[in-house]
Every structure is written in structure tokens, then in C-alpha cells.
Amino acid sequence: MLGGSWADPAARWALLKTGVDAWSESNNTFPSLPSHPQRIVGWATLTLVAPDLAPALEYGGHTHLHIDVAMQAVTACGG
């Protein structure tokens, strides 16, 4: 679920920032993010800056999907 090494957390979150900055409707960069927590933050960020309700609801749905995956992973490992 965490997707790879977190030995350098700053680098991981920099990767997220790059993904958010490069994201567009025709260039969804989030599948390349190596972890669901990063995808959650990415989609939540887009939700917060959405220009109106329709995209906010769409981005929020993506956020929820990755929250569900992360929660299932945590529950499966007893955490």
C-alpha cells in the first residue's frame, strides 16, 4: 500500500507535488504515484481547488476510492 521505499520521505512528497502540478484532465499523473496515500493527497488537493462542484465531486470520488483501498490494506494487515 505504501508503495516502495519511504527512506527519503521528502523525495516522496516532492514526487507528489510534481504529480499534482503536472496533472490535467488530459494528463492524469496520479496512477504513476507509487502509493495510495500519495494518490489520496493528490486527489484531495484537486478537490479543494476545483473551480466548481462537478469536478470537486469527481475528484472527491477518486479520493474516496483510494481511501477505501488504503483502509482495506491496513485492515488486512491487522492495523
mmCIF file of the N, C-alpha and C atoms, coordinates in Angstrom:
data_MODEL
# 
_entry.id   MODEL 
# 
loop_
_atom_site.group_PDB 
_atom_site.id 
_atom_site.type_symbol 
_atom_site.label_atom_id 
_atom_site.label_alt_id 
_atom_site.label_comp_id 
_atom_site.label_asym_id 
_atom_site.label_entity_id 
_atom_site.label_seq_id 
_atom_site.pdbx_PDB_ins_code 
_atom_site.Cartn_x 
_atom_site.Cartn_y 
_atom_site.Cartn_z 
_atom_site.occupancy 
_atom_site.B_iso_or_equiv 
_atom_site.pdbx_formal_charge 
_atom_site.auth_seq_id 
_atom_site.auth_comp_id 
_atom_site.auth_asym_id 
_atom_site.auth_atom_id 
_atom_site.pdbx_PDB_model_num 
ATOM 1   N N  . MET A 1 1  ? 0.819   -1.190 0.000   1.00 0.00 ? 1  MET A N  1 
ATOM 2   C CA . MET A 1 1  ? 0.000   0.000  0.000   1.00 0.00 ? 1  MET A CA 1 
ATOM 3   C C  . MET A 1 1  ? 0.867   1.259  0.000   1.00 0.00 ? 1  MET A C  1 
ATOM 4   N N  . LEU A 1 2  ? 1.967   1.264  0.770   1.00 0.00 ? 2  LEU A N  1 
ATOM 5   C CA . LEU A 1 2  ? 2.799   2.458  0.814   1.00 0.00 ? 2  LEU A CA 1 
ATOM 6   C C  . LEU A 1 2  ? 3.641   2.612  -0.437  1.00 0.00 ? 2  LEU A C  1 
ATOM 7   N N  . GLY A 1 3  ? 3.794   1.565  -1.204  1.00 0.00 ? 3  GLY A N  1 
ATOM 8   C CA . GLY A 1 3  ? 4.432   1.657  -2.499  1.00 0.00 ? 3  GLY A CA 1 
ATOM 9   C C  . GLY A 1 3  ? 5.890   2.033  -2.484  1.00 0.00 ? 3  GLY A C  1 
ATOM 10  N N  . GLY A 1 4  ? 6.747   1.082  -2.251  1.00 0.00 ? 4  GLY A N  1 
ATOM 11  C CA . GLY A 1 4  ? 8.183   1.329  -2.332  1.00 0.00 ? 4  GLY A CA 1 
ATOM 12  C C  . GLY A 1 4  ? 8.781   1.906  -1.066  1.00 0.00 ? 4  GLY A C  1 
ATOM 13  N N  . SER A 1 5  ? 9.996   2.330  -1.198  1.00 0.00 ? 5  SER A N  1 
ATOM 14  C CA . SER A 1 5  ? 10.751  2.819  -0.042  1.00 0.00 ? 5  SER A CA 1 
ATOM 15  C C  . SER A 1 5  ? 10.341  4.236  0.360   1.00 0.00 ? 5  SER A C  1 
ATOM 16  N N  . TRP A 1 6  ? 10.227  4.427  1.654   1.00 0.00 ? 6  TRP A N  1 
ATOM 17  C CA . TRP A 1 6  ? 9.982   5.754  2.217   1.00 0.00 ? 6  TRP A CA 1 
ATOM 18  C C  . TRP A 1 6  ? 11.211  6.212  3.000   1.00 0.00 ? 6  TRP A C  1 
ATOM 19  N N  . ALA A 1 7  ? 12.392  5.704  2.623   1.00 0.00 ? 7  ALA A N  1 
ATOM 20  C CA . ALA A 1 7  ? 13.635  6.088  3.302   1.00 0.00 ? 7  ALA A CA 1 
ATOM 21  C C  . ALA A 1 7  ? 13.879  7.596  3.194   1.00 0.00 ? 7  ALA A C  1 
ATOM 22  N N  . ASP A 1 8  ? 13.382  8.204  2.119   1.00 0.00 ? 8  ASP A N  1 
ATOM 23  C CA . ASP A 1 8  ? 13.514  9.650  1.919   1.00 0.00 ? 8  ASP A CA 1 
ATOM 24  C C  . ASP A 1 8  ? 12.121  10.244 1.724   1.00 0.00 ? 8  ASP A C  1 
ATOM 25  N N  . PRO A 1 9  ? 11.395  10.478 2.833   1.00 0.00 ? 9  PRO A N  1 
ATOM 26  C CA . PRO A 1 9  ? 10.021  10.972 2.723   1.00 0.00 ? 9  PRO A CA 1 
ATOM 27  C C  . PRO A 1 9  ? 9.907   12.288 1.948   1.00 0.00 ? 9  PRO A C  1 
ATOM 28  N N  . ALA A 1 10 ? 10.875  13.171 2.105   1.00 0.00 ? 10 ALA A N  1 
ATOM 29  C CA . ALA A 1 10 ? 10.811  14.452 1.395   1.00 0.00 ? 10 ALA A CA 1 
ATOM 30  C C  . ALA A 1 10 ? 10.790  14.230 -0.120  1.00 0.00 ? 10 ALA A C  1 
ATOM 31  N N  . ALA A 1 11 ? 11.575  13.284 -0.593  1.00 0.00 ? 11 ALA A N  1 
ATOM 32  C CA . ALA A 1 11 ? 11.590  12.984 -2.025  1.00 0.00 ? 11 ALA A CA 1 
ATOM 33  C C  . ALA A 1 11 ? 10.251  12.421 -2.474  1.00 0.00 ? 11 ALA A C  1 
ATOM 34  N N  . ARG A 1 12 ? 9.647   11.597 -1.623  1.00 0.00 ? 12 ARG A N  1 
ATOM 35  C CA . ARG A 1 12 ? 8.344   11.015 -1.972  1.00 0.00 ? 12 ARG A CA 1 
ATOM 36  C C  . ARG A 1 12 ? 7.280   12.096 -2.077  1.00 0.00 ? 12 ARG A C  1 
ATOM 37  N N  . TRP A 1 13 ? 7.269   13.043 -1.148  1.00 0.00 ? 13 TRP A N  1 
ATOM 38  C CA . TRP A 1 13 ? 6.269   14.100 -1.197  1.00 0.00 ? 13 TRP A CA 1 
ATOM 39  C C  . TRP A 1 13 ? 6.581   15.105 -2.300  1.00 0.00 ? 13 TRP A C  1 
ATOM 40  N N  . ALA A 1 14 ? 7.857   15.272 -2.653  1.00 0.00 ? 14 ALA A N  1 
ATOM 41  C CA . ALA A 1 14 ? 8.210   16.105 -3.808  1.00 0.00 ? 14 ALA A CA 1 
ATOM 42  C C  . ALA A 1 14 ? 7.660   15.482 -5.091  1.00 0.00 ? 14 ALA A C  1 
ATOM 43  N N  . LEU A 1 15 ? 7.717   14.163 -5.171  1.00 0.00 ? 15 LEU A N  1 
ATOM 44  C CA . LEU A 1 15 ? 7.148   13.441 -6.305  1.00 0.00 ? 15 LEU A CA 1 
ATOM 45  C C  . LEU A 1 15 ? 5.646   13.714 -6.410  1.00 0.00 ? 15 LEU A C  1 
ATOM 46  N N  . LEU A 1 16 ? 4.971   13.739 -5.266  1.00 0.00 ? 16 LEU A N  1 
ATOM 47  C CA . LEU A 1 16 ? 3.541   14.050 -5.249  1.00 0.00 ? 16 LEU A CA 1 
ATOM 48  C C  . LEU A 1 16 ? 3.300   15.464 -5.755  1.00 0.00 ? 16 LEU A C  1 
ATOM 49  N N  . LYS A 1 17 ? 4.067   16.424 -5.278  1.00 0.00 ? 17 LYS A N  1 
ATOM 50  C CA . LYS A 1 17 ? 3.898   17.818 -5.715  1.00 0.00 ? 17 LYS A CA 1 
ATOM 51  C C  . LYS A 1 17 ? 4.089   17.933 -7.219  1.00 0.00 ? 17 LYS A C  1 
ATOM 52  N N  . THR A 1 18 ? 5.088   17.259 -7.739  1.00 0.00 ? 18 THR A N  1 
ATOM 53  C CA . THR A 1 18 ? 5.319   17.258 -9.178  1.00 0.00 ? 18 THR A CA 1 
ATOM 54  C C  . THR A 1 18 ? 4.112   16.680 -9.910  1.00 0.00 ? 18 THR A C  1 
ATOM 55  N N  . GLY A 1 19 ? 3.562   15.586 -9.377  1.00 0.00 ? 19 GLY A N  1 
ATOM 56  C CA . GLY A 1 19 ? 2.384   14.970 -9.983  1.00 0.00 ? 19 GLY A CA 1 
ATOM 57  C C  . GLY A 1 19 ? 1.172   15.880 -9.966  1.00 0.00 ? 19 GLY A C  1 
ATOM 58  N N  . VAL A 1 20 ? 0.954   16.572 -8.854  1.00 0.00 ? 20 VAL A N  1 
ATOM 59  C CA . VAL A 1 20 ? -0.178  17.499 -8.752  1.00 0.00 ? 20 VAL A CA 1 
ATOM 60  C C  . VAL A 1 20 ? 0.012   18.664 -9.722  1.00 0.00 ? 20 VAL A C  1 
ATOM 61  N N  . ASP A 1 21 ? 1.216   19.217 -9.762  1.00 0.00 ? 21 ASP A N  1 
ATOM 62  C CA . ASP A 1 21 ? 1.494   20.353 -10.646 1.00 0.00 ? 21 ASP A CA 1 
ATOM 63  C C  . ASP A 1 21 ? 1.330   19.993 -12.116 1.00 0.00 ? 21 ASP A C  1 
ATOM 64  N N  . ALA A 1 22 ? 1.651   18.747 -12.480 1.00 0.00 ? 22 ALA A N  1 
ATOM 65  C CA . ALA A 1 22 ? 1.585   18.323 -13.885 1.00 0.00 ? 22 ALA A CA 1 
ATOM 66  C C  . ALA A 1 22 ? 0.208   17.790 -14.277 1.00 0.00 ? 22 ALA A C  1 
ATOM 67  N N  . TRP A 1 23 ? -0.672  17.557 -13.294 1.00 0.00 ? 23 TRP A N  1 
ATOM 68  C CA . TRP A 1 23 ? -1.964  16.939 -13.565 1.00 0.00 ? 23 TRP A CA 1 
ATOM 69  C C  . TRP A 1 23 ? -2.839  17.856 -14.428 1.00 0.00 ? 23 TRP A C  1 
ATOM 70  N N  . SER A 1 24 ? -3.545  17.247 -15.362 1.00 0.00 ? 24 SER A N  1 
ATOM 71  C CA . SER A 1 24 ? -4.601  17.927 -16.109 1.00 0.00 ? 24 SER A CA 1 
ATOM 72  C C  . SER A 1 24 ? -5.619  16.858 -16.499 1.00 0.00 ? 24 SER A C  1 
ATOM 73  N N  . GLU A 1 25 ? -6.762  17.300 -16.989 1.00 0.00 ? 25 GLU A N  1 
ATOM 74  C CA . GLU A 1 25 ? -7.783  16.331 -17.385 1.00 0.00 ? 25 GLU A CA 1 
ATOM 75  C C  . GLU A 1 25 ? -7.278  15.390 -18.475 1.00 0.00 ? 25 GLU A C  1 
ATOM 76  N N  . SER A 1 26 ? -6.368  15.857 -19.298 1.00 0.00 ? 26 SER A N  1 
ATOM 77  C CA . SER A 1 26 ? -5.826  15.010 -20.362 1.00 0.00 ? 26 SER A CA 1 
ATOM 78  C C  . SER A 1 26 ? -4.499  14.357 -19.965 1.00 0.00 ? 26 SER A C  1 
ATOM 79  N N  . ASN A 1 27 ? -4.023  14.628 -18.749 1.00 0.00 ? 27 ASN A N  1 
ATOM 80  C CA . ASN A 1 27 ? -2.755  14.067 -18.281 1.00 0.00 ? 27 ASN A CA 1 
ATOM 81  C C  . ASN A 1 27 ? -2.893  13.690 -16.804 1.00 0.00 ? 27 ASN A C  1 
ATOM 82  N N  . ASN A 1 28 ? -3.542  12.552 -16.552 1.00 0.00 ? 28 ASN A N  1 
ATOM 83  C CA . ASN A 1 28 ? -3.707  12.086 -15.180 1.00 0.00 ? 28 ASN A CA 1 
ATOM 84  C C  . ASN A 1 28 ? -2.391  11.454 -14.715 1.00 0.00 ? 28 ASN A C  1 
ATOM 85  N N  . THR A 1 29 ? -1.660  12.179 -13.914 1.00 0.00 ? 29 THR A N  1 
ATOM 86  C CA . THR A 1 29 ? -0.348  11.724 -13.434 1.00 0.00 ? 29 THR A CA 1 
ATOM 87  C C  . THR A 1 29 ? -0.430  10.842 -12.194 1.00 0.00 ? 29 THR A C  1 
ATOM 88  N N  . PHE A 1 30 ? -1.587  10.757 -11.567 1.00 0.00 ? 30 PHE A N  1 
ATOM 89  C CA . PHE A 1 30 ? -1.684  10.067 -10.277 1.00 0.00 ? 30 PHE A CA 1 
ATOM 90  C C  . PHE A 1 30 ? -1.469  8.557  -10.337 1.00 0.00 ? 30 PHE A C  1 
ATOM 91  N N  . PRO A 1 31 ? -1.843  7.854  -11.415 1.00 0.00 ? 31 PRO A N  1 
ATOM 92  C CA . PRO A 1 31 ? -1.542  6.419  -11.433 1.00 0.00 ? 31 PRO A CA 1 
ATOM 93  C C  . PRO A 1 31 ? -0.045  6.111  -11.339 1.00 0.00 ? 31 PRO A C  1 
ATOM 94  N N  . SER A 1 32 ? 0.791   7.063  -11.705 1.00 0.00 ? 32 SER A N  1 
ATOM 95  C CA . SER A 1 32 ? 2.238   6.826  -11.607 1.00 0.00 ? 32 SER A CA 1 
ATOM 96  C C  . SER A 1 32 ? 2.765   7.038  -10.191 1.00 0.00 ? 32 SER A C  1 
ATOM 97  N N  . LEU A 1 33 ? 1.962   7.622  -9.314  1.00 0.00 ? 33 LEU A N  1 
ATOM 98  C CA . LEU A 1 33 ? 2.405   7.774  -7.923  1.00 0.00 ? 33 LEU A CA 1 
ATOM 99  C C  . LEU A 1 33 ? 2.468   6.393  -7.284  1.00 0.00 ? 33 LEU A C  1 
ATOM 100 N N  . PRO A 1 34 ? 3.544   6.090  -6.565  1.00 0.00 ? 34 PRO A N  1 
ATOM 101 C CA . PRO A 1 34 ? 3.749   4.730  -6.094  1.00 0.00 ? 34 PRO A CA 1 
ATOM 102 C C  . PRO A 1 34 ? 2.939   4.311  -4.863  1.00 0.00 ? 34 PRO A C  1 
ATOM 103 N N  . SER A 1 35 ? 2.128   5.206  -4.287  1.00 0.00 ? 35 SER A N  1 
ATOM 104 C CA . SER A 1 35 ? 1.383   4.791  -3.100  1.00 0.00 ? 35 SER A CA 1 
ATOM 105 C C  . SER A 1 35 ? -0.022  5.386  -3.078  1.00 0.00 ? 35 SER A C  1 
ATOM 106 N N  . HIS A 1 36 ? -0.906  4.670  -2.408  1.00 0.00 ? 36 HIS A N  1 
ATOM 107 C CA . HIS A 1 36 ? -2.275  5.167  -2.252  1.00 0.00 ? 36 HIS A CA 1 
ATOM 108 C C  . HIS A 1 36 ? -2.333  6.405  -1.364  1.00 0.00 ? 36 HIS A C  1 
ATOM 109 N N  . PRO A 1 37 ? -1.557  6.509  -0.284  1.00 0.00 ? 37 PRO A N  1 
ATOM 110 C CA . PRO A 1 37 ? -1.588  7.757  0.478   1.00 0.00 ? 37 PRO A CA 1 
ATOM 111 C C  . PRO A 1 37 ? -1.233  8.976  -0.380  1.00 0.00 ? 37 PRO A C  1 
ATOM 112 N N  . GLN A 1 38 ? -0.270  8.835  -1.284  1.00 0.00 ? 38 GLN A N  1 
ATOM 113 C CA . GLN A 1 38 ? 0.064   9.947  -2.169  1.00 0.00 ? 38 GLN A CA 1 
ATOM 114 C C  . GLN A 1 38 ? -1.097  10.257 -3.111  1.00 0.00 ? 38 GLN A C  1 
ATOM 115 N N  . ARG A 1 39 ? -1.747  9.240  -3.604  1.00 0.00 ? 39 ARG A N  1 
ATOM 116 C CA . ARG A 1 39 ? -2.895  9.454  -4.501  1.00 0.00 ? 39 ARG A CA 1 
ATOM 117 C C  . ARG A 1 39 ? -4.051  10.105 -3.750  1.00 0.00 ? 39 ARG A C  1 
ATOM 118 N N  . ILE A 1 40 ? -4.245  9.719  -2.498  1.00 0.00 ? 40 ILE A N  1 
ATOM 119 C CA . ILE A 1 40 ? -5.295  10.349 -1.677  1.00 0.00 ? 40 ILE A CA 1 
ATOM 120 C C  . ILE A 1 40 ? -5.037  11.844 -1.570  1.00 0.00 ? 40 ILE A C  1 
ATOM 121 N N  . VAL A 1 41 ? -3.810  12.203 -1.221  1.00 0.00 ? 41 VAL A N  1 
ATOM 122 C CA . VAL A 1 41 ? -3.473  13.625 -1.066  1.00 0.00 ? 41 VAL A CA 1 
ATOM 123 C C  . VAL A 1 41 ? -3.597  14.348 -2.409  1.00 0.00 ? 41 VAL A C  1 
ATOM 124 N N  . GLY A 1 42 ? -3.170  13.693 -3.488  1.00 0.00 ? 42 GLY A N  1 
ATOM 125 C CA . GLY A 1 42 ? -3.279  14.319 -4.807  1.00 0.00 ? 42 GLY A CA 1 
ATOM 126 C C  . GLY A 1 42 ? -4.723  14.625 -5.179  1.00 0.00 ? 42 GLY A C  1 
ATOM 127 N N  . TRP A 1 43 ? -5.585  13.625 -5.074  1.00 0.00 ? 43 TRP A N  1 
ATOM 128 C CA . TRP A 1 43 ? -6.996  13.846 -5.428  1.00 0.00 ? 43 TRP A CA 1 
ATOM 129 C C  . TRP A 1 43 ? -7.667  14.826 -4.472  1.00 0.00 ? 43 TRP A C  1 
ATOM 130 N N  . ALA A 1 44 ? -7.344  14.754 -3.191  1.00 0.00 ? 44 ALA A N  1 
ATOM 131 C CA . ALA A 1 44 ? -7.926  15.693 -2.227  1.00 0.00 ? 44 ALA A CA 1 
ATOM 132 C C  . ALA A 1 44 ? -7.490  17.123 -2.537  1.00 0.00 ? 44 ALA A C  1 
ATOM 133 N N  . THR A 1 45 ? -6.242  17.281 -2.956  1.00 0.00 ? 45 THR A N  1 
ATOM 134 C CA . THR A 1 45 ? -5.753  18.609 -3.331  1.00 0.00 ? 45 THR A CA 1 
ATOM 135 C C  . THR A 1 45 ? -6.555  19.164 -4.500  1.00 0.00 ? 45 THR A C  1 
ATOM 136 N N  . LEU A 1 46 ? -6.768  18.328 -5.515  1.00 0.00 ? 46 LEU A N  1 
ATOM 137 C CA . LEU A 1 46 ? -7.579  18.786 -6.648  1.00 0.00 ? 46 LEU A CA 1 
ATOM 138 C C  . LEU A 1 46 ? -9.014  19.095 -6.229  1.00 0.00 ? 46 LEU A C  1 
ATOM 139 N N  . THR A 1 47 ? -9.547  18.300 -5.317  1.00 0.00 ? 47 THR A N  1 
ATOM 140 C CA . THR A 1 47 ? -10.904 18.545 -4.825  1.00 0.00 ? 47 THR A CA 1 
ATOM 141 C C  . THR A 1 47 ? -11.007 19.929 -4.197  1.00 0.00 ? 47 THR A C  1 
ATOM 142 N N  . LEU A 1 48 ? -10.014 20.271 -3.396  1.00 0.00 ? 48 LEU A N  1 
ATOM 143 C CA . LEU A 1 48 ? -10.036 21.564 -2.691  1.00 0.00 ? 48 LEU A CA 1 
ATOM 144 C C  . LEU A 1 48 ? -9.898  22.769 -3.614  1.00 0.00 ? 48 LEU A C  1 
ATOM 145 N N  . VAL A 1 49 ? -9.235  22.588 -4.751  1.00 0.00 ? 49 VAL A N  1 
ATOM 146 C CA . VAL A 1 49 ? -9.036  23.730 -5.661  1.00 0.00 ? 49 VAL A CA 1 
ATOM 147 C C  . VAL A 1 49 ? -9.944  23.668 -6.889  1.00 0.00 ? 49 VAL A C  1 
ATOM 148 N N  . ALA A 1 50 ? -10.887 22.735 -6.899  1.00 0.00 ? 50 ALA A N  1 
ATOM 149 C CA . ALA A 1 50 ? -11.790 22.591 -8.044  1.00 0.00 ? 50 ALA A CA 1 
ATOM 150 C C  . ALA A 1 50 ? -12.561 23.894 -8.280  1.00 0.00 ? 50 ALA A C  1 
ATOM 151 N N  . PRO A 1 51 ? -12.763 24.243 -9.547  1.00 0.00 ? 51 PRO A N  1 
ATOM 152 C CA . PRO A 1 51 ? -13.427 25.504 -9.857  1.00 0.00 ? 51 PRO A CA 1 
ATOM 153 C C  . PRO A 1 51 ? -14.927 25.521 -9.568  1.00 0.00 ? 51 PRO A C  1 
ATOM 154 N N  . ASP A 1 52 ? -15.537 24.343 -9.503  1.00 0.00 ? 52 ASP A N  1 
ATOM 155 C CA . ASP A 1 52 ? -16.955 24.269 -9.161  1.00 0.00 ? 52 ASP A CA 1 
ATOM 156 C C  . ASP A 1 52 ? -17.286 22.873 -8.639  1.00 0.00 ? 52 ASP A C  1 
ATOM 157 N N  . LEU A 1 53 ? -18.552 22.648 -8.365  1.00 0.00 ? 53 LEU A N  1 
ATOM 158 C CA . LEU A 1 53 ? -18.975 21.437 -7.669  1.00 0.00 ? 53 LEU A CA 1 
ATOM 159 C C  . LEU A 1 53 ? -18.782 20.153 -8.475  1.00 0.00 ? 53 LEU A C  1 
ATOM 160 N N  . ALA A 1 54 ? -19.048 20.163 -9.769  1.00 0.00 ? 54 ALA A N  1 
ATOM 161 C CA . ALA A 1 54 ? -18.975 18.925 -10.560 1.00 0.00 ? 54 ALA A CA 1 
ATOM 162 C C  . ALA A 1 54 ? -17.580 18.295 -10.519 1.00 0.00 ? 54 ALA A C  1 
ATOM 163 N N  . PRO A 1 55 ? -16.515 19.039 -10.822 1.00 0.00 ? 55 PRO A N  1 
ATOM 164 C CA . PRO A 1 55 ? -15.202 18.406 -10.717 1.00 0.00 ? 55 PRO A CA 1 
ATOM 165 C C  . PRO A 1 55 ? -14.821 18.079 -9.272  1.00 0.00 ? 55 PRO A C  1 
ATOM 166 N N  . ALA A 1 56 ? -15.259 18.881 -8.327  1.00 0.00 ? 56 ALA A N  1 
ATOM 167 C CA . ALA A 1 56 ? -14.966 18.587 -6.922  1.00 0.00 ? 56 ALA A CA 1 
ATOM 168 C C  . ALA A 1 56 ? -15.556 17.236 -6.532  1.00 0.00 ? 56 ALA A C  1 
ATOM 169 N N  . LEU A 1 57 ? -16.775 16.966 -6.964  1.00 0.00 ? 57 LEU A N  1 
ATOM 170 C CA . LEU A 1 57 ? -17.399 15.671 -6.672  1.00 0.00 ? 57 LEU A CA 1 
ATOM 171 C C  . LEU A 1 57 ? -16.660 14.530 -7.366  1.00 0.00 ? 57 LEU A C  1 
ATOM 172 N N  . GLU A 1 58 ? -16.229 14.755 -8.598  1.00 0.00 ? 58 GLU A N  1 
ATOM 173 C CA . GLU A 1 58 ? -15.485 13.723 -9.316  1.00 0.00 ? 58 GLU A CA 1 
ATOM 174 C C  . GLU A 1 58 ? -14.155 13.435 -8.613  1.00 0.00 ? 58 GLU A C  1 
ATOM 175 N N  . TYR A 1 59 ? -13.410 14.476 -8.287  1.00 0.00 ? 59 TYR A N  1 
ATOM 176 C CA . TYR A 1 59 ? -12.113 14.291 -7.631  1.00 0.00 ? 59 TYR A CA 1 
ATOM 177 C C  . TYR A 1 59 ? -12.294 13.684 -6.244  1.00 0.00 ? 59 TYR A C  1 
ATOM 178 N N  . GLY A 1 60 ? -13.345 14.105 -5.549  1.00 0.00 ? 60 GLY A N  1 
ATOM 179 C CA . GLY A 1 60 ? -13.639 13.529 -4.242  1.00 0.00 ? 60 GLY A CA 1 
ATOM 180 C C  . GLY A 1 60 ? -13.938 12.042 -4.339  1.00 0.00 ? 60 GLY A C  1 
ATOM 181 N N  . GLY A 1 61 ? -14.581 11.621 -5.424  1.00 0.00 ? 61 GLY A N  1 
ATOM 182 C CA . GLY A 1 61 ? -14.842 10.200 -5.637  1.00 0.00 ? 61 GLY A CA 1 
ATOM 183 C C  . GLY A 1 61 ? -13.554 9.411  -5.800  1.00 0.00 ? 61 GLY A C  1 
ATOM 184 N N  . HIS A 1 62 ? -12.602 9.991  -6.532  1.00 0.00 ? 62 HIS A N  1 
ATOM 185 C CA . HIS A 1 62 ? -11.293 9.338  -6.682  1.00 0.00 ? 62 HIS A CA 1 
ATOM 186 C C  . HIS A 1 62 ? -10.587 9.261  -5.323  1.00 0.00 ? 62 HIS A C  1 
ATOM 187 N N  . THR A 1 63 ? -10.682 10.339 -4.560  1.00 0.00 ? 63 THR A N  1 
ATOM 188 C CA . THR A 1 63 ? -10.089 10.348 -3.221  1.00 0.00 ? 63 THR A CA 1 
ATOM 189 C C  . THR A 1 63 ? -10.663 9.205  -2.397  1.00 0.00 ? 63 THR A C  1 
ATOM 190 N N  . HIS A 1 64 ? -11.977 9.092  -2.411  1.00 0.00 ? 64 HIS A N  1 
ATOM 191 C CA . HIS A 1 64 ? -12.658 8.063  -1.624  1.00 0.00 ? 64 HIS A CA 1 
ATOM 192 C C  . HIS A 1 64 ? -12.231 6.667  -2.036  1.00 0.00 ? 64 HIS A C  1 
ATOM 193 N N  . LEU A 1 65 ? -12.092 6.447  -3.334  1.00 0.00 ? 65 LEU A N  1 
ATOM 194 C CA . LEU A 1 65 ? -11.666 5.142  -3.833  1.00 0.00 ? 65 LEU A CA 1 
ATOM 195 C C  . LEU A 1 65 ? -10.304 4.758  -3.234  1.00 0.00 ? 65 LEU A C  1 
ATOM 196 N N  . HIS A 1 66 ? -9.366  5.683  -3.230  1.00 0.00 ? 66 HIS A N  1 
ATOM 197 C CA . HIS A 1 66 ? -8.030  5.377  -2.711  1.00 0.00 ? 66 HIS A CA 1 
ATOM 198 C C  . HIS A 1 66 ? -8.030  5.272  -1.176  1.00 0.00 ? 66 HIS A C  1 
ATOM 199 N N  . ILE A 1 67 ? -8.918  5.986  -0.519  1.00 0.00 ? 67 ILE A N  1 
ATOM 200 C CA . ILE A 1 67 ? -9.074  5.816  0.930   1.00 0.00 ? 67 ILE A CA 1 
ATOM 201 C C  . ILE A 1 67 ? -9.563  4.406  1.213   1.00 0.00 ? 67 ILE A C  1 
ATOM 202 N N  . ASP A 1 68 ? -10.547 3.943  0.440   1.00 0.00 ? 68 ASP A N  1 
ATOM 203 C CA . ASP A 1 68 ? -11.063 2.587  0.634   1.00 0.00 ? 68 ASP A CA 1 
ATOM 204 C C  . ASP A 1 68 ? -9.972  1.540  0.450   1.00 0.00 ? 68 ASP A C  1 
ATOM 205 N N  . VAL A 1 69 ? -9.147  1.695  -0.599  1.00 0.00 ? 69 VAL A N  1 
ATOM 206 C CA . VAL A 1 69 ? -8.058  0.751  -0.847  1.00 0.00 ? 69 VAL A CA 1 
ATOM 207 C C  . VAL A 1 69 ? -7.070  0.778  0.315   1.00 0.00 ? 69 VAL A C  1 
ATOM 208 N N  . ALA A 1 70 ? -6.712  1.954  0.773   1.00 0.00 ? 70 ALA A N  1 
ATOM 209 C CA . ALA A 1 70 ? -5.764  2.076  1.876   1.00 0.00 ? 70 ALA A CA 1 
ATOM 210 C C  . ALA A 1 70 ? -6.337  1.466  3.156   1.00 0.00 ? 70 ALA A C  1 
ATOM 211 N N  . MET A 1 71 ? -7.605  1.711  3.423   1.00 0.00 ? 71 MET A N  1 
ATOM 212 C CA . MET A 1 71 ? -8.237  1.154  4.629   1.00 0.00 ? 71 MET A CA 1 
ATOM 213 C C  . MET A 1 71 ? -8.307  -0.371 4.548   1.00 0.00 ? 71 MET A C  1 
ATOM 214 N N  . GLN A 1 72 ? -8.594  -0.912 3.389   1.00 0.00 ? 72 GLN A N  1 
ATOM 215 C CA . GLN A 1 72 ? -8.623  -2.367 3.229   1.00 0.00 ? 72 GLN A CA 1 
ATOM 216 C C  . GLN A 1 72 ? -7.240  -2.959 3.472   1.00 0.00 ? 72 GLN A C  1 
ATOM 217 N N  . ALA A 1 73 ? -6.211  -2.288 3.001   1.00 0.00 ? 73 ALA A N  1 
ATOM 218 C CA . ALA A 1 73 ? -4.846  -2.775 3.197   1.00 0.00 ? 73 ALA A CA 1 
ATOM 219 C C  . ALA A 1 73 ? -4.458  -2.743 4.674   1.00 0.00 ? 73 ALA A C  1 
ATOM 220 N N  . VAL A 1 74 ? -4.813  -1.677 5.346   1.00 0.00 ? 74 VAL A N  1 
ATOM 221 C CA . VAL A 1 74 ? -4.498  -1.565 6.778   1.00 0.00 ? 74 VAL A CA 1 
ATOM 222 C C  . VAL A 1 74 ? -5.275  -2.599 7.568   1.00 0.00 ? 74 VAL A C  1 
ATOM 223 N N  . THR A 1 75 ? -6.547  -2.778 7.239   1.00 0.00 ? 75 THR A N  1 
ATOM 224 C CA . THR A 1 75 ? -7.374  -3.762 7.930   1.00 0.00 ? 75 THR A CA 1 
ATOM 225 C C  . THR A 1 75 ? -6.857  -5.175 7.693   1.00 0.00 ? 75 THR A C  1 
ATOM 226 N N  . ALA A 1 76 ? -6.418  -5.461 6.469   1.00 0.00 ? 76 ALA A N  1 
ATOM 227 C CA . ALA A 1 76 ? -5.925  -6.793 6.130   1.00 0.00 ? 76 ALA A CA 1 
ATOM 228 C C  . ALA A 1 76 ? -4.654  -7.137 6.903   1.00 0.00 ? 76 ALA A C  1 
ATOM 229 N N  . CYS A 1 77 ? -3.854  -6.113 7.231   1.00 0.00 ? 77 CYS A N  1 
ATOM 230 C CA . CYS A 1 77 ? -2.632  -6.424 7.990   1.00 0.00 ? 77 CYS A CA 1 
ATOM 231 C C  . CYS A 1 77 ? -2.851  -6.257 9.484   1.00 0.00 ? 77 CYS A C  1 
ATOM 232 N N  . GLY A 1 78 ? -4.098  -6.112 9.892   1.00 0.00 ? 78 GLY A N  1 
ATOM 233 C CA . GLY A 1 78 ? -4.398  -6.082 11.317  1.00 0.00 ? 78 GLY A CA 1 
ATOM 234 C C  . GLY A 1 78 ? -4.129  -4.743 11.978  1.00 0.00 ? 78 GLY A C  1 
ATOM 235 N N  . GLY A 1 79 ? -3.966  -3.701 11.164  1.00 0.00 ? 79 GLY A N  1 
ATOM 236 C CA . GLY A 1 79 ? -3.580  -2.432 11.710  1.00 0.00 ? 79 GLY A CA 1 
ATOM 237 C C  . GLY A 1 79 ? -4.635  -1.454 11.874  1.00 0.00 ? 79 GLY A C  1 
# 
